[in-house]
Amino acid sequence: MSVAVRTCPACGRDNRPTDGFCPDCGQSLEGVPVEVVLVRGVGAYHPIRTIPMGSRRGAEGAGGGLLALGLLLAAGSFFASVSAVAGRAALVGGLLLAVAGLWRMRHDRAAFDRVGLVTAIGGATVLGAVVFQGLDPATLPWADPTPTPTPTEVPDWLVPPGTSTGDGAETSAVVSGNVAMFRGGPAHTGEHPGPGPVGSPTLRWRYDAAGEVASTVAVVDGTLYVGTRTGFLVALDAATGTERWRFDLGNYIVRSSPAVVDGVVYIGGGYALVAVDAASGRERWRFPMRQAGASSPVVVDGVVYLAAQEGLVYAVEAASGRKAWEFQAEGIVYSSPAVVGGSVYVGSDDGNLYALDAATGRQRWRFGTQGAVFGSPAVAGGLVYVSSRVGLLFAVDAVSGRERWRYAAGGESSPAVVGGVVYVGGDDTGLLALDAATGAERWLFATGAPVTGSPTIAGNAAFVGGGATLFAVDAAGHGLWRYALEGAVSSTPTVVGGIVFVGGDDGYLYAIGGDGVPASPPAGG
């Protein structure tokens, strides 16, 4: 059947030949020729054509394809292992394609019928939510790609003589002692050389890291090394907080803690393990790996051991960056490997503690902890101590993998083992001390907030964060002092040269010393 129509040049609607304007969009039909078309039915002068549409309407119908392609491209930018620049380009390109698709479909009812108006609006809404909620503002294409963390000036009345206000002024103060790796060394016992601050805690300096500090500080020969949320490895003067150099690890949050051995800094960032010259900040080599998460490298006998978040454990030659072996766990790995006696011990969120041969990567045994393992295992006296997120702390024979004892404590915190005592922070707002041989409880110190970082032991004191407070606790479980930060303490304290270095979720790295005057235990400690 055929019918005479006047097709609107703006929206493509078929109208009566006597209409002076299009009722859909208001476009004038004056001068538009009348044409005769074949139809399947004549209804309200908006027939359904049985012949192919014109080239103009076919082009408008392509809007659905542009929308789908844009959404796929933008979504892919979040999950593909590409560089930060390529990811931002894919995101922006996908967003523009999606907008172009919606624009081309604005007057094409047939296209909206095929794609679905609700689907189109929903897809655009979800895309916008992902863009503005899922991204760190620092990674947006229009943001400054290299924000500059700088030392923050501290009021003079807070700074004791012989230190720095953080404005770059040099002083005669020198920080002695080294903490070269996460948890103090390959065994991850959590013991640091100290000493801790003497007297009441006093702020020496603080460094603006432009975002929460999850990385734990390494200190070697008076220089402090730490990773930042903005994707940098920075080297600071430990006495003054003055920046010496920075190395760009890419636009990724750095949660890994550096290891410094023989003048080289090793750290995981983005999709690589990087070796950087400790003096100059220049890259030595780069080893491509799966995504580096919170796991920190450990260096033993010329080999760097590190776990990727996707569950791979790597052994890499420290001198060349060549891979020696890799091992695939059954789950995600946030844990940092401990290396003792030719074995590598690492936990996984699959609930297992793995023991691997350090030379070959072959599994020796694995032990089920009944819950995800986020913290690092500690090895001392032939036992491996590991905490599970279900709130259990285990002591496991390092050779056989058999359980010696367990205690209902722990969570994300890594245990520390010093002098026959195991210290572990719990999600139940406390620091617990247990007998390392038997698991018998010695004391519990209440922090008033969950302990998400790990305790550090220096001399006769334990240092740990609970909520937004840093605590110092003596060997008997009594509080020595407490220091309030402006944000929660998620990192692990580093204690050396009379100073505690610790990062906060408020975006600052703190150097806390003492005033030399003995402090009374705080009330309730």
Beta strands, then each sheet from edge to edge (+ up, - down):
strand 1: 2-7
strand 2: 14-15
strand 3: 35-38
strand 4: 150-152
strand 5: 201-208
strand 6: 218-220
strand 7: 223-227
strand 8: 232-237
strand 9: 243-248
strand 10: 259-261
strand 11: 264-269
strand 12: 272-277
strand 13: 283-288
strand 14: 298-300
strand 15: 303-307
strand 16: 312-317
strand 17: 323-328
strand 18: 338-340
strand 19: 343-347
strand 20: 352-357
strand 21: 363-368
strand 22: 378-380
strand 23: 383-388
strand 24: 392-397
strand 25: 403-407
strand 26: 416-418
strand 27: 421-426
strand 28: 430-435
strand 29: 441-446
strand 30: 456-458
strand 31: 461-466
strand 32: 469-474
strand 33: 479-484
strand 34: 494-496
strand 35: 499-503
strand 36: 508-514
sheet 1: 2+ 1- 3+
sheet 2: 4+ 5- 36+ 35- 34+
sheet 3: 6+ 7- 8+ 9-
sheet 4: 10+ 11- 12+ 13-
sheet 5: 14+ 15- 16+ 17-
sheet 6: 18+ 19- 20+ 21-
sheet 7: 22+ 23- 24+ 25-
sheet 8: 26+ 27- 28+ 29-
sheet 9: 30+ 31- 32+ 33-
end
